[in-house]
Amino acid sequence: MKLLLAGLALILIVGTEAVDLNFPIQAIQGGHDMWKAYRDLKKSNWIGADKYFHARGNFDAARRGPGGVWAAEVISDLREMAQKYSSSGFDAEDSAADQKANHWGRSGGDPNRFRPKGLPDKY
């Protein structure tokens, strides 16, 4: 009975795409793609590159399928929400620009649209 309830809860949390058995795998892989983009952003320490990494993380995650799209959207929205309530201050304009880059990448747009000049090719 507990297993049945846990399964139903998972379906409700994930949404209707959960019928696709690949959805959870895609979501995990998409989360990894988002983490990799974040890690590369921090490692690059490149001024003006954050929109590129937003777009790239979302683009890579979305290529995984519906689960990746879901993960990218949830992670992107949570990140912006966390920034809104952090002590470092919130810039609504910057947040809107981040979300534009997120949506662009998630929709299959080329992340290089946001690539800053001089960013090393390894990124």
N, C-alpha and C positions, 0 to 999 in steps of 0.2 A: 504494500500500500504506500509506504514512504517513497519507494522508487517511482511509483506511478505519479505521485504528487510532485516529486522533484522533476520528473520528465515534463509534466504539464507546466510547471513554473518556468522551466528553461524555454519551452516553446513560447510562452507568453512574454518572457523577457526579450528573446531574440526577435520575435515577430513572425510573420507568416512565411518568411524565407526559410525558416527552420525546417520546412518540409524537405528541402534539398539537403541531403546528408553531407554534402561537401561544404555547406555554409559554415559550420564551426571551424573546419580546417582553414577555409579561406579567411575567416575572421582572425584566426591566430597568425596566419602568414601576413595578413594585412597589418596587424598590430606590430609584427616584426619589421615590416617595411617602414612603418611610421617611426619606430624606434631608431632604425638605421639612419633615416633622414635627420632625425634630431641629433643623433650622435655625430653625424658628419657636419651638421651645422656648428655644433660646439667645437669639434676638432678643427674645422676650417678657420674659425675665429675671424671670418671675413665680414667686414662692414658692408651692410646692404644686401646680404645674401639670404636673409631669413625668408623672404617671399618665395625665392627659388626653392628652398628646402621644404617649405610648406607645400608648394605645388608638386614637387618631386615625391614626397612621402605619400601624398594623396593619390598621385598618378600611379605609383608602383602598387599601392594597396588595392586600388580599384581594378587593376589588371588581374587581380586574383579572382574576381567574380563578385557576386552580390555580398558575400560575407566580408570581403575586403573593403567594399564600398561602405558597408555598415560600420566596420571597425574604424575606417578613416574618418567618417562623419562623427562618430561618438568621440573619438580621441581629439579631433580638431575642436569640437564644441566644448569638451571638458577643459581643454587647454585654454581656450579663450575665456571661459567662465572662471577658471582658476586665476588667470591674470586680472580679471575684473575685481576679484576680491582679495588680491594679494596686497601686501604693504608697499610694493614697489611702484604703485600708481598704475592707473589705467588710462590708456589713450584710445578713445573710441574710434578715432580715424585710423589708427594703426591696426586696431582689431578688425575693423571693416575691411581694410586692405589685406590682412591675413586671411580672412574668410573668403575674399575674392580669389586669392591664390589657391586656397584649399579647394574651392568649388571648381576652379579652372582645371586643376590636376585631376580631381575626382571625375570630372566630365570627359576626361581623355585629352584635354588640351596639353600641348607640349610645354613641359616645365621650363624649357629654355627661354620662354617668353620673359621670365623673371630673373634669368641668370645675369648676375652682375659681370661687368667686364673684368677680366683678369683672374676670375676664380679658377684655380687649378683644374685641369682636365679630369683628375681622379675623382672629382665630385660631379 
